[in-house]
Amino acid sequence: MSLFHTSALGPRRRLLVVSTLLLSVLCVLSVGWASADWERAVEAYQRGDLTVAIEELEGVVEAHPNYGPAHSFLGAALYRAGRVEESVVPLRRGLELGADDEASRLVLARALVDLERYDEATSEVKSITGKSLRTDQRVQWEDVLRSLAARATDLQTLQPIVSSAVERFPDNAELWTSLGRLDERLNRGSESLQSLARAARLEPSSARRARYLETALRFGELAPDEGSEWYRSAAEEAGAWADVEPGTALLIAECWLGAEGCKGALSWLDRAAVGPSAGKALLYRGQCAAVAQDPAAAIEFLEAARERSAEDSATLQRILIALGDAYHAGHRYDDAAVIFAQAGETDRAAAMESAQQASLHNAALDLQIAECQERRDKYDALLAEYRDLEGTADWVDLLRTYEEKLKGCRAYL
């Protein structure tokens, strides 16, 4: 799953956020008044009866419209109940009335993200430093920033917010990943790759490593002039990683292929030639063999790649084209025609059939030429042997025989 996949919070994760908010609200109320409605709301909320809790809190809000914590508690209960859109107004009202703690604002930001109102959520997270959040709350904050980095449109406002978060928590891989994703969307290649590399060092998971390498490959394609250096830098960074999985090894190989061709890629391709990455790894090995003008080795690798990629139609198509080219280079035109036909390349298949006919014709022609050369050499030697008969009737008979024997070969000599 992508590092930047977003979805609405489920009930369990909503409970984590709003339960923390409830504690904050109760702390506020512990020094103020409490009403029977409020007490019933708290009891209902704690036992999970959200319908009753919401009804009681609506009564509290109606009776005390200017009391911020009541609005925040109502918004939190609505959010926990899955009534996300309804939760926004009371959550905002609570903040306006002074119940402005980071936990309350976090619930509002999360609700706005769930509603895909990303730029509004960006405005809310400006005021969240993360410093006052507990560890579980900070995870939710990271979730919000990750979602915004992937989905928000006001990137210029969001970028310094995430940058500041990284400065406050420099050992947080999730925040570095969000910053890298954000810079990627801003087409800031160097900055994005630096952040993603930092995230992969802090938390060397396959997903973070893949994000870093895939981003390097993407920017390399978008900016060919700088691409070679980005490919090389990513490949060298990855060279220091331990416990590299085959899928990651394939991405490293692709970076080396972009940086300097096959030279640095071969050992990584060998490590990638197992499991789901095997088809592409063997495809690249075959292409490298073709570049080295070794069609026999290319065919061997590509046939193996074809066996491993039956379910991957896009990769299989690339393999078939490369395999057809390898058979062509090896002058196996009939095989090339069959492969190109399987790939849907009808024009190339027809061209290979024509090449096969031409090859057969040329082979027959070569055989005829060889036979004529052999016959000429035989009679040239005979003439040289009987040169002393020159001027005699026997010499004339010998020349006549020579001409008759070579009559059909004049076109080939």
URJO-V837113 format. One record per residue. RES is the residue in one letter. SS is DSSP state (a for helix, b for strand, c for the rest). NEAR is the number of other ideal C-beta (glycine too) atoms within 8 Angstrom. D_LAST is the distance of its C-alpha to the last C-alpha in Angstrom with 2 decimals. Layout:
RES;SS;NEAR;D_LAST  RES;SS;NEAR;D_LAST
This chain:
M;c;4;69.66  S;c;4;69.25  L;c;10;71.71  F;c;9;72.74  H;c;7;73.48  T;c;8;76.86  S;c;4;79.31  A;c;5;83.05  L;c;9;85.25  G;c;6;86.41  P;a;7;90.13  R;a;6;90.10  R;a;9;88.59  R;a;12;90.93  L;a;9;93.79  L;a;10;92.74  V;a;17;92.89  V;a;13;95.99  S;a;8;97.96  T;a;12;97.64  L;a;15;98.81  L;a;12;101.76  L;a;8;102.87  S;a;11;102.78  V;a;13;104.85  L;a;9;107.37  C;a;7;107.80  V;a;10;108.64  L;a;11;111.09  S;c;6;112.76  V;c;4;114.64  G;c;6;115.41  W;c;4;116.76  A;c;6;115.70  S;c;8;116.52  A;a;5;116.71  D;a;11;113.69  W;a;13;111.74  E;a;9;112.72  R;a;10;111.77  A;a;15;108.39  V;a;11;107.71  E;a;8;108.73  A;a;13;106.61  Y;a;13;103.62  Q;a;6;103.94  R;c;6;104.08  G;c;5;101.09  D;c;8;103.06  L;a;11;101.34  T;a;8;102.85  V;a;10;106.36  A;a;13;105.38  I;a;12;103.95  E;a;8;107.01  E;a;13;109.37  L;a;15;107.38  E;a;9;107.36  G;a;9;111.15  V;a;16;111.23  V;a;13;109.09  E;a;6;111.30  A;a;8;114.39  H;c;7;113.00  P;c;6;110.37  N;c;5;110.25  Y;c;10;109.67  G;a;14;106.06  P;a;11;105.64  A;a;13;106.63  H;a;15;103.85  S;a;17;101.35  F;a;16;102.50  L;a;15;102.21  G;a;19;98.70  A;a;17;97.75  A;a;15;99.18  L;a;13;97.32  Y;a;17;94.09  R;a;11;94.63  A;c;9;95.35  G;c;7;91.97  R;c;8;93.60  V;a;12;91.42  E;a;7;91.74  E;a;8;95.51  S;a;14;95.69  V;a;13;94.45  V;a;8;97.62  P;a;14;100.13  L;a;17;97.86  R;a;10;97.64  R;a;11;101.36  G;a;17;102.17  L;a;13;100.23  E;a;7;101.94  L;c;10;105.30  G;c;5;104.75  A;c;13;103.28  D;c;8;100.37  D;c;8;99.06  E;a;12;95.39  A;a;13;95.55  S;a;16;96.81  R;a;14;94.20  L;a;16;91.50  V;a;17;92.51  L;a;14;92.27  A;a;13;88.86  R;a;15;87.60  A;a;15;89.01  L;a;13;87.28  V;a;15;83.95  D;a;9;84.47  L;c;9;85.08  E;c;6;81.91  R;c;8;84.08  Y;a;14;82.14  D;a;10;83.24  E;a;8;86.89  A;a;16;86.32  T;a;14;84.85  S;a;8;88.13  E;a;12;90.06  V;a;14;88.11  K;c;8;88.78  S;c;8;92.21  I;c;12;91.08  T;c;8;90.62  G;c;11;90.30  K;c;5;92.84  S;c;7;95.65  L;c;12;93.54  R;c;6;93.67  T;a;6;90.46  D;a;8;90.21  Q;a;13;90.86  R;a;10;88.25  V;a;8;85.63  Q;a;13;86.56  W;a;13;86.35  E;a;12;82.86  D;a;10;81.97  V;a;14;83.15  L;a;14;81.20  R;a;15;78.03  S;a;13;78.39  L;a;16;79.04  A;a;15;76.09  A;a;11;73.86  R;a;9;75.62  A;c;12;77.89  T;c;5;76.96  D;c;9;79.29  L;a;10;77.08  Q;a;5;78.53  T;a;11;81.96  L;a;13;80.78  Q;a;11;78.68  P;a;7;81.65  I;a;12;83.59  V;a;15;80.95  S;a;9;80.44  S;a;9;84.18  A;a;14;84.15  V;a;13;81.46  E;a;7;83.53  R;a;9;86.55  F;c;9;84.67  P;c;6;81.78  D;c;5;81.18  N;c;11;80.70  A;a;12;77.09  E;a;10;77.77  L;a;13;78.93  W;a;14;75.95  T;a;15;73.66  S;a;15;75.52  L;a;14;75.23  G;a;18;71.50  R;a;16;71.08  L;a;13;73.17  D;a;12;71.23  E;a;14;68.00  R;a;9;69.35  L;c;9;70.28  N;c;6;66.68  R;c;8;67.95  G;a;12;65.08  S;a;6;66.23  E;a;9;69.80  S;a;15;68.81  L;a;16;66.59  Q;a;9;69.29  S;a;14;71.86  L;a;17;69.66  A;a;11;68.69  R;a;10;72.41  A;a;16;73.15  A;a;15;70.49  R;a;6;71.98  L;a;10;75.51  E;c;8;74.62  P;c;10;71.21  S;c;7;70.75  S;a;8;67.37  A;a;8;68.36  R;a;15;69.22  R;a;15;66.12  A;a;11;63.97  R;a;15;65.74  Y;a;17;65.04  L;a;15;61.34  E;a;9;60.79  T;a;13;62.55  A;a;14;60.35  L;a;14;57.24  R;a;9;58.72  F;a;15;59.61  G;a;15;56.25  E;a;7;54.58  L;a;8;57.12  A;c;9;56.86  P;a;6;53.31  D;a;4;54.39  E;a;10;57.01  G;a;13;55.42  S;a;10;53.61  E;a;8;56.92  W;a;14;58.78  Y;a;16;56.22  R;a;12;56.42  S;a;10;60.22  A;a;16;60.59  A;a;13;58.22  E;a;8;60.06  E;a;10;63.43  A;a;15;62.38  G;c;7;61.10  A;c;5;64.76  W;c;11;65.71  A;c;4;66.75  D;c;5;66.28  V;c;10;63.40  E;c;7;62.69  P;a;14;59.14  G;a;12;59.48  T;a;14;60.58  A;a;15;57.79  L;a;14;55.30  L;a;14;56.89  I;a;15;56.80  A;a;14;53.08  E;a;12;52.56  C;a;17;54.43  W;a;15;52.22  L;a;11;49.10  G;a;10;50.52  A;a;11;51.53  E;a;7;48.51  G;c;7;46.03  C;c;11;45.58  K;c;7;46.89  G;c;10;50.57  A;c;14;50.20  L;a;10;48.69  S;a;7;51.91  W;a;13;53.85  L;a;16;51.27  D;a;9;51.70  R;a;10;55.47  A;a;15;55.08  A;c;11;52.93  V;c;7;56.00  G;a;6;58.15  P;a;6;57.72  S;a;13;55.65  A;a;13;52.97  G;a;14;50.69  K;a;12;50.37  A;a;17;50.19  L;a;15;47.24  L;a;16;45.59  Y;a;14;45.87  R;a;14;44.62  G;a;19;41.52  Q;a;11;41.00  C;a;13;41.46  A;a;14;38.83  A;a;14;36.43  V;a;8;37.25  A;c;8;36.51  Q;c;6;33.01  D;c;8;33.98  P;a;12;33.24  A;a;7;34.27  A;a;10;37.69  A;a;15;37.98  I;a;13;37.51  E;a;10;40.12  F;a;13;42.68  L;a;15;42.14  E;a;9;42.43  A;a;9;45.67  A;a;18;46.80  R;a;12;46.24  E;a;7;48.51  R;a;9;51.22  S;c;13;51.23  A;c;7;51.69  E;c;4;54.99  D;c;8;53.89  S;a;6;52.01  A;a;6;51.32  T;a;12;49.89  L;a;12;47.98  Q;a;9;46.25  R;a;9;45.14  I;a;15;43.94  L;a;13;41.87  I;a;11;40.12  A;a;14;39.40  L;a;14;38.27  G;a;15;35.89  D;a;10;34.40  A;a;15;34.14  Y;a;14;32.31  H;a;12;29.93  A;a;10;29.34  G;c;9;28.74  H;c;6;26.13  R;c;8;28.67  Y;a;13;28.48  D;a;9;30.55  D;a;8;33.32  A;a;16;33.19  A;a;13;33.60  V;a;9;36.64  I;a;12;38.24  F;a;15;37.82  A;a;10;39.33  Q;a;7;42.27  A;c;10;42.73  G;c;5;42.94  E;c;10;39.82  T;a;8;38.51  D;a;6;36.07  R;a;10;34.46  A;a;13;34.47  A;a;9;32.65  A;a;8;30.10  M;a;15;29.50  E;a;11;29.12  S;a;8;26.45  A;a;11;24.78  Q;a;11;24.96  Q;a;8;23.30  A;a;8;20.50  S;a;10;20.29  L;a;8;20.11  H;a;8;17.39  N;a;8;15.33  A;a;8;16.21  A;a;8;15.07  L;a;9;11.71  D;a;8;11.44  L;a;8;12.64  Q;a;9;10.20  I;a;10;7.18  A;a;8;9.62  E;a;9;10.53  C;a;13;7.35  Q;a;10;7.12  E;a;8;10.79  R;a;11;10.80  R;a;11;8.85  D;a;8;11.22  K;a;8;14.04  Y;a;12;13.83  D;a;8;13.32  A;a;8;16.49  L;a;10;18.15  L;a;11;17.77  A;a;7;19.17  E;a;6;21.95  Y;c;10;23.05  R;a;7;22.69  D;a;4;26.48  L;a;9;26.11  E;c;6;24.52  G;c;4;26.64  T;c;7;27.90  A;a;5;27.51  D;a;8;25.92  W;a;11;23.17  V;a;8;22.57  D;a;8;22.51  L;a;12;19.99  L;a;9;17.56  R;a;8;18.18  T;a;9;17.46  Y;a;11;14.14  E;a;8;13.08  E;a;7;14.63  K;a;8;13.07  L;a;13;9.41  K;a;7;10.65  G;a;5;9.99  C;a;11;6.38  R;a;7;5.40  A;a;4;5.87  Y;a;9;3.81  L;c;9;0.00
